[in-house]
Every structure is written in structure tokens, then in C-alpha cells.
């Protein structure tokens, strides 16, 4: 797997409440976008990425092979972390109400598994076409699904960033799980809303299609988001699937 990642506080935020973590030896990649007053969103996002990394280290993935067992594995992990964040949120005045989005990907041979809570996303670029493989947990997306507003109206809706699910928001967190087959040459991009809100899809495709390292592409994506406004924290992880990955 060719890996690149970058995070930036953007042009208008005082601190960075996004967090990401890559675990190449286990093919696990994690990205979070914290929410909450003061610095509490930053606490929630960092606790989530570090908690998942610790769980993966202590619970080897070797025997977790089917979609059902992978789903159970990461669901158990997330429920544990969700409880810890919620517990700290309720016991600490300064961290009251903290929570975070999450998008996680895990690769085993030809199969990609993805899990998300909130509006951080995962995409796959294949043959010049970009497909979003996660679904936003937002108020506006629920309106689109119900047919109340169109996708075009959702873009500029005043509540477009209001999320309906988050890690640490309630005692029972409900992640969505997805799985699919990847091919050599596919590029998986994970990102927070600070990127896709600023960079149009056609520009994302152009940047992901460059003949550059994944690290350079990640930097180009973040730089472009900043040039286009940088209104929020910006984080991305970009992953290029190789022939060697498919043989594992």
C-alpha cells in the first residue's frame, strides 16, 4: 500500500480538532473530526484514533476474516471507545459534550472494509471515476434521502454540517459498515469535511490522478482546500492499492 496523509488547521481555526493515524502493518487507517467547545473536540478525536490503535495492537486481526467477524471486531472496538469518551465528557466540565466523527478503512487482500460515523468520508478512485463509499450522517443528507430537498440544494443548506451521529454523543454509537473489492491502481481517499467542502469533485479527481507520491498528493489536496478558503480543519489519508496488497 502506498500511503500519504496530512492534516492542517486551515485558515480560520485556532486549533486543529481533526486527527488521523495510519497502521500500515495491519492495513488499518483512521481519521476523525472532533466536535465540541474549547479544545474538547480535539480531545475526542485524538482519544478515538489512539484508542483504536491500541485496540488493534492488543487484539490481532489475523483470525478476523469474514465480513461478519470484521464488523463485530470494529464494532466492539468502537463501543468501548465511545463509552470512554462519553464517560469523560460527562465527568469533566471542560470536555462536556465532546464527540467526534470517524471514518476507518481496513484492507485484507482484495477486500476493503470501511466504517464511518458522522460526515467524514471515504472515496475510491478507479479509472478516473470517483465514488463515495460512505454515507454522511447529517441532517441535510436525511432530507435528501427523504426527498425533501435536492442534492443541489443540500450544498448550500444552512444546516449542511449538522451531524446526526458521532462517537461520544450517546451511549450507543451506530456506525455504518461497507465492504467491496479493490483492484491494483485504485486510490482510496479518506477525508474530513474541511476538504470536500472546499475542493470540487472534478478537482479532487485531477489531484488524485497525478503521477506523484501519495504524500505529495495528500499535500496538494490540503493546499488546494486552503487556497479555496480553508474555512475548517482539513485532513486526508490517500492510499494506493498495489499488486502486492492483493496477494496478501
C-alpha positions in Angstrom: 0.0 0.0 0.0 1.3 3.4 -0.9 0.3 5.8 1.8 0.1 9.6 2.2 -1.6 11.7 4.8 -1.7 15.3 6.0 -3.7 17.4 8.5 -3.9 21.2 8.8 -5.9 23.6 10.9 -7.0 25.6 7.9 -7.0 29.4 7.6 -9.7 30.3 10.1 -9.5 27.9 13.1 -7.2 28.5 16.1 -6.6 24.8 16.7 -6.9 21.5 14.8 -9.7 19.2 16.0 -9.0 16.7 13.2 -6.8 13.6 13.9 -5.6 10.7 11.8 -3.5 7.6 12.3 -2.1 5.0 9.9 -1.2 1.4 10.9 0.3 0.0 7.7 1.4 -3.3 9.2 -2.2 -4.1 10.0 -3.7 -2.2 7.0 -5.8 0.0 9.2 -6.3 3.7 8.6 -8.2 6.1 10.9 -9.5 9.7 10.5 -11.6 11.7 12.9 -13.0 15.2 13.1 -13.8 16.4 16.6 -16.7 18.5 17.7 -17.2 20.4 20.9 -16.4 23.7 22.6 -13.0 24.9 23.8 -10.5 22.1 22.8 -12.8 19.2 23.7 -13.3 18.2 20.0 -9.5 17.8 19.8 -9.6 15.6 22.9 -12.3 13.4 21.5 -10.7 12.9 18.0 -7.3 12.1 19.5 -8.7 9.7 22.1 -10.6 7.9 19.3 -7.6 7.4 17.0 -5.3 6.4 19.8 -7.9 4.1 21.3 -8.5 2.3 18.0 -4.7 1.9 17.5 -4.3 0.5 21.0 -7.2 -2.0 20.5 -5.8 -3.2 17.2 -2.4 -3.7 18.8 -3.9 -5.7 21.7 -6.3 -7.7 19.6 -4.6 -9.1 16.5 -6.6 -9.1 13.3 -5.1 -12.4 12.0 -8.2 -14.5 12.8 -10.8 -11.9 11.8 -11.5 -12.9 8.2 -15.2 -12.7 7.2 -17.4 -9.5 6.9 -19.4 -10.5 9.9 -16.3 -11.0 12.2 -14.6 -7.8 10.9 -17.8 -5.9 11.6 -18.1 -7.4 15.1 -14.4 -6.7 15.8 -14.5 -3.0 14.9 -18.0 -2.5 16.4 -16.7 -3.9 19.8 -13.7 -1.6 19.5 -15.9 1.4 18.8 -18.4 0.7 21.5 -15.6 0.6 24.0 -14.1 3.9 22.9 -17.5 5.5 22.6 -18.2 4.7 26.3 -14.8 6.0 27.4 -15.3 9.3 25.6 -18.9 9.7 26.8 -17.8 8.9 30.4 -15.1 11.6 30.3 -17.4 14.0 28.7 -20.0 13.7 31.5 -17.4 13.8 34.3 -15.4 16.8 33.0 -17.0 20.2 32.8 -14.4 21.5 30.3 -15.0 18.5 28.0 -18.8 18.4 28.3 -20.4 17.5 25.0 -17.3 16.5 23.2 -17.6 14.0 20.4 -16.1 13.1 17.0 -16.8 11.8 13.6 -14.9 8.7 12.4 -14.0 7.1 9.1 -11.9 3.9 9.2 -10.7 1.6 6.4 -9.2 -1.9 6.7 -7.7 -3.9 3.8 -7.4 -7.7 3.6 -6.2 -8.9 0.2 -8.7 -7.8 -2.4 -11.3 -6.7 0.1 -11.8 -3.2 1.5 -13.8 -2.7 4.7 -15.0 0.8 5.7 -16.7 2.1 8.8 -18.0 5.6 9.5 -19.9 7.7 11.9 -20.7 11.3 11.1 -19.7 13.2 7.9 -16.0 12.2 7.4 -15.8 10.3 4.2 -14.1 7.5 2.2 -13.9 7.5 -1.6 -12.5 5.2 -4.2 -10.9 6.5 -7.5 -10.9 3.9 -10.3 -10.4 4.6 -14.0 -10.8 8.3 -13.5 -14.2 8.0 -11.7 -14.6 8.9 -8.0 -17.1 7.1 -5.9 -18.1 7.9 -2.3 -18.3 4.6 -0.4 -19.5 6.0 2.9 -22.8 7.8 3.7 -22.9 11.1 5.6 -24.8 11.0 8.9 -26.1 14.6 8.6 -29.4 16.4 8.9 -29.2 17.6 5.3 -28.5 14.1 3.9 -31.5 12.8 5.8 -33.6 15.5 4.0 -32.1 14.5 0.6 -32.9 10.8 1.3 -36.5 11.7 2.2 -36.9 13.7 -1.0 -37.5 17.0 0.9 -34.6 18.8 -0.8 -32.3 18.0 -3.8 -28.6 17.3 -3.7 -28.0 20.7 -5.3 -30.0 22.4 -2.6 -28.1 20.5 0.1 -24.7 22.0 -1.0 -25.6 25.5 0.3 -28.1 24.5 3.0 -27.6 26.4 6.3 -27.5 23.2 8.3 -25.3 21.2 5.9 -22.7 20.5 8.6 -25.1 19.4 11.3 -24.2 15.8 12.0 -26.8 13.2 13.4 -24.3 10.6 14.7 -21.0 11.0 16.4 -18.6 8.9 18.6 -19.2 10.0 22.2 -22.6 11.6 21.6 -24.7 8.8 23.1 -24.3 5.5 25.0 -25.0 3.5 21.8 -22.9 4.6 18.7 -24.2 3.3 15.4 -21.5 3.0 12.7 -22.2 2.1 9.1 -20.1 -0.7 7.6 -19.3 -1.2 3.9 -17.2 -3.7 2.0 -16.1 -4.1 -1.6 -13.3 -5.4 -3.9 -10.3 -3.3 -4.7 -8.0 -3.6 -7.7 -4.4 -2.7 -8.2 -4.2 1.0 -9.1 -7.3 2.0 -7.1 -6.8 5.0 -4.8 -8.8 5.2 -1.6 -9.2 8.7 -0.2 -10.4 9.4 3.3 -11.1 13.0 4.4 -12.8 15.4 6.8 -15.4 17.8 5.6 -12.8 20.6 5.5 -11.5 19.1 2.3 -14.6 18.1 0.3 -16.4 21.3 1.3 -13.6 23.3 -0.3 -12.4 21.2 -3.3 -14.9 20.3 -6.1 -15.1 16.6 -7.1 -13.5 17.2 -10.5 -10.5 18.9 -8.9 -10.2 16.0 -6.4 -10.1 13.6 -9.3 -7.5 15.7 -11.1 -5.3 15.8 -8.0 -5.7 12.1 -7.2 -4.8 11.2 -10.8 -1.4 13.0 -10.7 1.8 10.9 -11.3 3.1 11.8 -7.8 3.6 10.0 -4.5 0.6 9.7 -2.2 2.3 12.0 0.3 2.6 14.7 -2.3 -1.0 14.2 -3.4 -2.2 14.5 0.2 -0.3 17.8 0.5 -1.7 19.0 -2.8 -5.3 18.2 -1.6 -4.8 20.2 1.6 -3.1 23.1 -0.1 -5.9 23.4 -2.6 -8.5 23.3 0.2 -6.7 26.2 1.9 -6.4 28.1 -1.3 -10.1 27.8 -1.8 -10.9 29.2 1.6 -9.6 26.9 4.3 -12.7 27.6 6.5 -12.3 24.4 8.6 -9.6 21.9 9.7 -8.5 19.8 6.7 -7.3 16.2 6.9 -6.8 13.5 4.3 -5.3 10.0 4.0 -4.7 8.7 0.5 -4.0 5.0 -0.2 -2.9 3.4 -3.5 -3.5 -0.3 -3.8 -0.7 -2.3 -5.3 -0.4 -5.8 -6.8 1.5 -6.9 -3.6 -1.5 -5.9 -1.5 -3.8 -8.1 -3.4 -1.6 -11.2 -2.8 -1.8 -11.0 1.0 
